[in-house]
Amino acid sequence: MFRETFQGQKYAKIAQERNCSEGYVRSNASELWKILSEALGEEVSKTNVQLILERAKFYNSSSAIGKSAIGRDYVTVNNVNICPQNSQPSQATPQTEQTPKPHIDLGDAPEIFSFFDRTPQLTTLETWILQQNTRLIAILGISGIGKTTLSLQLIEQIKHNFNYIIYRSLRFSPTLETTLTNLLQIFAPKTETPQNIETQLSQLLNYLRQHRCLIILDDVHTLFSSKQLAGQYQTGYENYHLFFQLITQVNHQSCLIVNTWEKPREVVQLKKENNAIHCLLLEGLGEAAKEILREQDLLDEDCWQTLIEQYQGNPLWLELTANLIKELFAGRVSEFLQCDTLILSESLQAQLDQQFQRLTSQ
């Protein structure tokens, strides 16, 4: 596992070559990074392992990876033990410069128990943020498609590139003043927050210039009016338009990600004249959705693709439907698909009702 990930091999490819599931590979990889993190005293992941070992002088870039060795209780690179179980402390080990750990405040972010392959989307987001210095990204998609999960997984991949990482959900429709106050208290918890919204915006933009920050605002669609054209703000929330506009137009080194069912109107308008904005439309999982059905221990694998297509590869929809199949059909997908009409569980109906209620009458 270490050798192949060290060489940049994707989890999906490793799973294919080892004839196992990608979820199994990810689970073992997670344990590996945990072991290495404890041994090296800093956070290690698939994306930064080479950099960390180079900096720690464990890895000689001029040497072939073939000199690496993997044993039951140890891992060595160029004949150096990285994580021996019974290693003795070395004598006069030179201190290596540690990468400053980012300040991470995820607030009420949900815990991720499973993540299914979104490699192309993660690569796109990483390129926009780290290489193109995008200031505002809108991740769009229907409820349950995985916007929140993708955002939180992205944090794991690129967190060492930032000083501050902040996640906040707007599910209870806070005013802009409330949101700005919350954000400012993270940067200066002992400083009294100004009441004037112009001053709040100015202070936040100063922090975004001084530090490299990644801010994720989830459930932004709650700010918009129901039964109106998409992206129209409710009364009292129009100031968010100014906030998003300033994020894109003022010079700084940070990035704001907004997750929403509906595209904010200013994103449509500003994108025509501003390269600092990108939109990512998140669609169904496709082949990767089979891992959801596999985790649910469903039967009749030859029918899974039909089930995935019927529920558009939506991770939440498939998970809720898989539970229904287990409960009513003992996990037999073929029997479920013989039903004359598409079956929606009560939980899935409630999810869809939330979105239908937002539609205009025409």
C-alpha positions as CSV (number, residue, x, y, z in Angstrom):
1,M,0.0,0.0,0.0
2,F,2.8,2.4,1.0
3,R,4.9,1.7,-2.1
4,E,2.0,2.2,-4.6
5,T,0.5,5.3,-3.0
6,F,4.1,6.7,-2.7
7,Q,4.4,6.3,-6.4
8,G,1.2,8.3,-7.0
9,Q,-1.1,5.3,-7.7
10,K,-4.8,6.1,-7.3
11,Y,-6.8,4.1,-4.8
12,A,-9.1,2.8,-7.5
13,K,-6.2,1.4,-9.5
14,I,-4.7,-0.2,-6.5
15,A,-8.1,-1.9,-5.7
16,Q,-8.4,-3.1,-9.3
17,E,-4.9,-4.6,-9.3
18,R,-5.5,-6.3,-5.9
19,N,-9.0,-7.5,-6.8
20,C,-10.6,-5.8,-3.8
21,S,-12.9,-2.9,-3.2
22,E,-11.8,0.7,-3.3
23,G,-13.4,1.2,0.1
24,Y,-11.2,-1.6,1.5
25,V,-8.1,0.2,0.1
26,R,-9.1,3.6,1.5
27,S,-9.7,2.1,4.9
28,N,-6.3,0.5,5.0
29,A,-4.7,3.6,3.6
30,S,-6.3,5.7,6.3
31,E,-4.8,3.4,9.0
32,L,-1.4,3.7,7.2
33,W,-1.5,7.5,7.2
34,K,-2.4,7.4,10.9
35,I,0.6,5.3,11.8
36,L,2.9,7.5,9.8
37,S,1.4,10.7,11.3
38,E,2.1,9.4,14.8
39,A,5.6,8.3,13.9
40,L,6.6,11.5,12.2
41,G,4.8,13.9,14.5
42,E,2.7,15.7,11.8
43,E,-0.3,15.0,9.6
44,V,0.5,12.6,6.7
45,S,-1.8,11.9,3.8
46,K,-1.6,10.4,0.3
47,T,-1.1,13.9,-1.2
48,N,1.8,15.1,1.0
49,V,3.7,11.9,2.0
50,Q,6.5,12.5,-0.6
51,L,7.0,16.1,0.5
52,I,7.1,15.2,4.2
53,L,9.6,12.4,3.7
54,E,11.8,14.5,1.6
55,R,11.8,17.3,4.2
56,A,12.5,14.8,6.9
57,K,15.4,13.5,4.9
58,F,13.9,10.0,4.9
59,Y,13.6,10.0,1.1
60,N,16.5,10.7,-1.3
61,S,14.9,12.0,-4.5
62,S,17.8,10.7,-6.6
63,S,17.3,7.1,-5.4
64,A,15.0,4.7,-7.0
65,I,11.8,3.8,-5.2
66,G,12.8,0.2,-5.7
67,K,15.1,0.6,-2.7
68,S,12.1,0.9,-0.5
69,A,11.1,-2.1,1.7
70,I,7.9,-3.0,3.4
71,G,7.9,-5.5,6.3
72,R,5.2,-6.7,8.7
73,D,6.2,-4.4,11.5
74,Y,8.2,-1.7,9.7
75,V,8.5,0.5,6.6
76,T,11.8,1.6,5.3
77,V,12.8,4.0,2.5
78,N,16.4,3.9,1.4
79,N,17.3,1.7,4.4
80,V,15.8,4.1,7.0
81,N,13.1,2.8,9.3
82,I,10.1,5.2,9.2
83,C,7.8,3.5,11.7
84,P,9.4,0.6,13.5
85,Q,7.2,-0.7,16.3
86,N,10.0,-1.2,18.8
87,S,12.5,1.4,17.6
88,Q,14.9,3.1,20.1
89,P,15.2,6.9,20.1
90,S,18.0,8.0,17.9
91,Q,21.0,9.9,19.1
92,A,21.4,13.6,18.3
93,T,18.7,13.5,15.6
94,P,18.7,16.9,13.8
95,Q,15.5,18.9,14.2
96,T,13.6,19.3,11.0
97,E,11.4,22.2,10.2
98,Q,7.7,21.4,10.8
99,T,4.9,22.6,8.5
100,P,2.7,24.9,10.6
101,K,-0.6,23.2,11.3
102,P,-3.6,25.1,10.0
103,H,-6.3,26.4,12.3
104,I,-9.2,24.2,11.4
105,D,-12.7,25.1,12.6
106,L,-15.4,22.8,11.1
107,G,-18.2,23.9,13.4
108,D,-21.1,21.6,13.0
109,A,-19.8,19.8,10.0
110,P,-21.1,16.2,9.7
111,E,-18.7,13.4,10.2
112,I,-17.8,11.5,7.0
113,F,-18.0,7.7,7.4
114,S,-17.7,6.8,3.7
115,F,-16.4,8.6,0.7
116,F,-16.9,7.2,-2.8
117,D,-14.7,8.0,-5.7
118,R,-14.8,11.7,-6.8
119,T,-11.2,11.8,-8.0
120,P,-11.9,14.0,-11.1
121,Q,-13.9,16.5,-9.1
122,L,-11.3,16.7,-6.3
123,T,-8.6,17.2,-8.9
124,T,-10.5,20.0,-10.6
125,L,-11.2,21.8,-7.3
126,E,-7.5,21.4,-6.2
127,T,-6.4,22.9,-9.5
128,W,-8.7,25.8,-9.3
129,I,-7.7,26.6,-5.7
130,L,-4.0,25.9,-5.6
131,Q,-2.9,26.6,-9.1
132,Q,-5.4,29.2,-10.4
133,N,-6.0,31.0,-7.1
134,T,-9.7,31.0,-7.6
135,R,-11.5,33.2,-5.0
136,L,-15.1,31.9,-5.2
137,I,-16.3,28.4,-6.1
138,A,-19.9,27.4,-6.3
139,I,-20.5,23.6,-5.9
140,L,-24.0,23.0,-7.3
141,G,-26.2,19.9,-7.1
142,I,-29.5,18.5,-5.9
143,S,-29.9,17.3,-2.3
144,G,-28.0,14.2,-1.4
145,I,-25.6,14.3,-4.3
146,G,-22.6,14.8,-2.0
147,K,-21.6,18.5,-2.0
148,T,-20.8,18.5,1.7
149,T,-18.9,15.2,1.6
150,L,-16.9,16.4,-1.3
151,S,-16.0,19.7,0.4
152,L,-14.9,18.0,3.6
153,Q,-12.8,15.4,1.7
154,L,-11.2,18.3,-0.2
155,I,-10.1,19.8,3.1
156,E,-8.2,16.6,3.9
157,Q,-6.3,16.8,0.6
158,I,-5.3,20.4,0.7
159,K,-5.4,21.5,4.3
160,H,-1.6,22.0,4.6
161,N,-1.7,24.7,2.1
162,F,-3.8,27.0,4.3
163,N,-3.4,28.9,7.6
164,Y,-7.2,28.8,8.4
165,I,-9.9,26.4,7.3
166,I,-13.5,27.1,8.3
167,Y,-16.7,25.3,7.6
168,R,-20.1,26.8,8.4
169,S,-23.6,25.7,7.5
170,L,-26.2,28.3,6.7
171,R,-29.1,25.8,7.2
172,F,-30.8,28.2,9.7
173,S,-30.5,31.2,7.4
174,P,-28.3,33.5,9.5
175,T,-28.1,37.1,8.4
176,L,-24.8,38.3,6.9
177,E,-24.0,40.2,10.1
178,T,-24.3,37.0,12.1
179,T,-22.1,35.1,9.6
180,L,-19.4,37.8,9.5
181,T,-19.4,38.0,13.3
182,N,-18.9,34.3,13.6
183,L,-16.0,34.3,11.1
184,L,-14.3,37.3,12.7
185,Q,-14.3,35.7,16.1
186,I,-12.3,32.8,14.7
187,F,-9.5,35.1,13.6
188,A,-9.6,37.4,16.7
189,P,-11.5,35.6,19.5
190,K,-10.6,38.2,22.2
191,T,-11.4,41.2,20.1
192,E,-14.8,42.9,20.2
193,T,-16.5,42.5,16.8
194,P,-17.7,45.8,15.2
195,Q,-21.5,46.1,14.7
196,N,-21.1,48.0,11.4
197,I,-21.4,45.6,8.5
198,E,-19.0,47.7,6.3
199,T,-16.3,47.5,9.0
200,Q,-17.0,43.7,9.4
201,L,-16.5,43.2,5.7
202,S,-13.3,45.3,5.7
203,Q,-11.8,43.4,8.6
204,L,-12.6,40.0,7.1
205,L,-11.0,40.9,3.8
206,N,-7.9,42.0,5.7
207,Y,-7.7,38.6,7.3
208,L,-8.1,37.0,3.9
209,R,-5.2,39.0,2.6
210,Q,-3.0,38.4,5.7
211,H,-3.6,34.6,5.8
212,R,-4.4,32.0,3.3
213,C,-7.9,30.8,4.2
214,L,-10.3,28.3,2.9
215,I,-13.9,29.1,3.9
216,I,-16.8,26.7,3.1
217,L,-20.4,28.0,3.4
218,D,-22.8,25.1,3.1
219,D,-26.6,25.2,2.5
220,V,-26.5,28.6,0.8
221,H,-29.8,27.9,-0.9
222,T,-31.6,28.6,2.4
223,L,-30.9,32.3,1.8
224,F,-33.0,32.2,-1.4
225,S,-36.7,32.6,-1.8
226,S,-39.0,29.6,-2.4
227,K,-41.3,29.6,-5.4
228,Q,-39.2,32.3,-7.1
229,L,-36.6,32.2,-9.9
230,A,-33.4,30.5,-8.7
231,G,-30.9,32.5,-6.7
232,Q,-33.3,35.3,-5.6
233,Y,-32.5,36.4,-2.0
234,Q,-35.1,36.5,0.7
235,T,-35.9,39.9,2.1
236,G,-33.1,40.8,4.6
237,Y,-30.5,38.7,3.0
238,E,-29.6,40.8,0.0
239,N,-26.2,41.8,1.6
240,Y,-24.9,38.4,0.8
241,H,-24.8,39.6,-2.8
242,L,-22.3,42.3,-1.8
243,F,-20.3,39.8,0.2
244,F,-19.8,37.4,-2.6
245,Q,-19.1,40.2,-5.0
246,L,-16.3,41.6,-2.8
247,I,-14.8,38.1,-2.4
248,T,-14.3,37.9,-6.1
249,Q,-13.3,41.5,-6.9
250,V,-11.0,42.4,-4.0
251,N,-7.4,41.1,-4.1
252,H,-6.6,38.5,-1.5
253,Q,-5.0,35.0,-1.3
254,S,-8.0,33.0,0.0
255,C,-10.9,31.0,-1.3
256,L,-14.6,30.8,-0.5
257,I,-16.6,27.7,-1.4
258,V,-20.4,27.9,-1.4
259,N,-22.5,24.7,-1.6
260,T,-26.0,25.2,-2.9
261,W,-28.9,23.7,-4.7
262,E,-29.4,27.0,-6.6
263,K,-26.7,29.1,-8.3
264,P,-26.4,32.6,-6.8
265,R,-27.3,35.2,-9.4
266,E,-24.1,37.2,-8.8
267,V,-22.1,34.1,-9.7
268,V,-23.8,34.0,-13.1
269,Q,-23.2,37.7,-13.6
270,L,-19.6,38.0,-12.3
271,K,-18.4,34.8,-14.0
272,K,-18.7,36.5,-17.4
273,E,-16.1,39.1,-16.5
274,N,-14.1,37.5,-13.7
275,N,-11.8,34.5,-14.0
276,A,-11.6,34.2,-10.1
277,I,-15.0,32.4,-10.1
278,H,-15.7,28.8,-11.0
279,C,-18.8,26.6,-10.8
280,L,-18.8,22.8,-10.3
281,L,-22.0,20.9,-11.1
282,L,-22.0,17.7,-9.1
283,E,-23.7,14.8,-10.8
284,G,-24.3,11.1,-9.9
285,L,-21.6,8.8,-8.9
286,G,-21.9,6.3,-11.8
287,E,-19.8,3.1,-11.4
288,A,-18.5,4.2,-8.0
289,A,-22.1,4.0,-6.6
290,K,-21.8,0.2,-6.6
291,E,-19.6,0.6,-3.5
292,I,-22.7,2.0,-1.6
293,L,-24.7,-1.1,-2.6
294,R,-21.8,-3.4,-1.7
295,E,-21.5,-1.8,1.8
296,Q,-25.3,-2.4,2.2
297,D,-24.7,-6.1,1.4
298,L,-27.3,-6.1,-1.4
299,L,-27.7,-9.1,-3.6
300,D,-27.9,-9.6,-7.5
301,E,-24.9,-7.5,-8.4
302,D,-25.7,-7.9,-12.1
303,C,-28.8,-5.7,-11.5
304,W,-27.0,-2.9,-9.6
305,Q,-26.3,-0.7,-12.7
306,T,-30.0,-0.6,-13.4
307,L,-30.8,0.5,-9.8
308,I,-28.0,3.1,-10.0
309,E,-29.5,4.6,-13.2
310,Q,-33.0,4.7,-11.8
311,Y,-31.9,6.7,-8.8
312,Q,-29.4,8.8,-10.9
313,G,-26.4,7.7,-9.0
314,N,-27.4,10.0,-6.1
315,P,-25.5,8.7,-3.0
316,L,-28.2,9.5,-0.5
317,W,-31.1,8.3,-2.6
318,L,-29.3,5.0,-3.2
319,E,-28.4,4.6,0.5
320,L,-32.1,5.2,1.5
321,T,-33.3,2.8,-1.2
322,A,-30.8,0.2,-0.3
323,N,-32.2,0.2,3.3
324,L,-35.7,-0.2,1.9
325,I,-34.6,-3.2,-0.3
326,K,-33.0,-4.9,2.7
327,E,-36.1,-4.3,4.8
328,L,-38.7,-5.4,2.3
329,F,-36.9,-7.6,-0.2
330,A,-34.2,-9.2,2.0
331,G,-31.6,-7.4,-0.1
332,R,-32.7,-8.9,-3.5
333,V,-32.3,-6.1,-6.0
334,S,-33.9,-8.2,-8.8
335,E,-37.2,-8.5,-7.0
336,F,-37.2,-4.8,-6.1
337,L,-36.8,-3.9,-9.8
338,Q,-39.7,-6.1,-10.8
339,C,-42.1,-3.6,-9.2
340,D,-44.2,-1.7,-11.8
341,T,-43.5,1.7,-10.4
342,L,-40.4,3.4,-8.9
343,I,-40.5,3.0,-5.2
344,L,-39.5,5.9,-2.9
345,S,-39.0,5.4,0.8
346,E,-40.6,7.9,3.2
347,S,-37.2,9.4,3.9
348,L,-36.5,9.9,0.2
349,Q,-40.0,11.4,-0.3
350,A,-39.3,13.9,2.4
351,Q,-36.0,14.8,0.8
352,L,-37.6,15.4,-2.6
353,D,-40.5,17.4,-1.1
354,Q,-38.1,19.9,0.3
355,Q,-36.9,20.6,-3.3
356,F,-40.3,20.5,-4.9
357,Q,-41.6,23.1,-2.5
358,R,-39.1,25.6,-3.7
359,L,-40.2,25.3,-7.4
360,T,-42.3,28.1,-9.0
361,S,-45.9,27.3,-9.9
362,Q,-45.1,27.5,-13.6
